[in-house]
């Protein structure tokens, strides 16, 4: 049952209880008055002392019940008005001792449950291990996310770079910056390793391993560093050539 339905059901039940109570009081009043009339000598309400006593008794009970309810209502209203809406318990003395102990105990229990619920000694293929450098990182998605960033940086150097198509090899798309990249002892540049890592992320059914992911990310970072340095040299060269052109 939703909260709204529960509130509606409680309200209807409360009104029904008050109606039953009012009906019972009314029936009892009518019963007492009729009995007072039947037992009187004149069989009438006029000059019937019992009718007067019953009426006064019910009136007094109703009056004091109403006063008691209004008093309770006003007392609760005044207590609620004294509470500050911005009040926050900051110290132990701000709330009762038992309340503070209960809150502290429940908070400690919640922290312990949250800690014990953390995955430990688990490993999902294509994801970093929790608590490590690549924790909660999807290797395939992270590798593919480097493609648009690298493309934007390359277009700062080569504005006429052809549009990047979905299935282009990285070695073919970035062939114009290949001369800028250094090679290792095997004659392979960072572009070669980056292209291999992207192809694994695109084509292979299995998830990339952490080692393959680190190789691809290292190659991407190396390419970005070289492109950024080349960009800086181009900007500095343009500034130095400006006075000569003037």
DAFEN-V538949 format. One record per run of one state. SS is the DSSP state (hx for helix, st for strand, lp for the rest). FROM is the first residue (numbers start at 0). LEN is the number of residues. If there is no record, write none. Layout:
SS:FROM:LEN, SS:FROM:LEN
This chain:
lp:0:2, hx:2:36, lp:38:10, hx:48:34, lp:82:9, hx:91:3, lp:94:2, hx:96:21, lp:117:9, st:126:2, lp:128:6, st:134:1, lp:135:2, st:137:1, hx:138:19, lp:157:12, hx:169:4, lp:173:1, hx:174:6, lp:180:2, st:182:1, lp:183:5, st:188:1, hx:189:14, lp:203:6, hx:209:36, lp:245:1
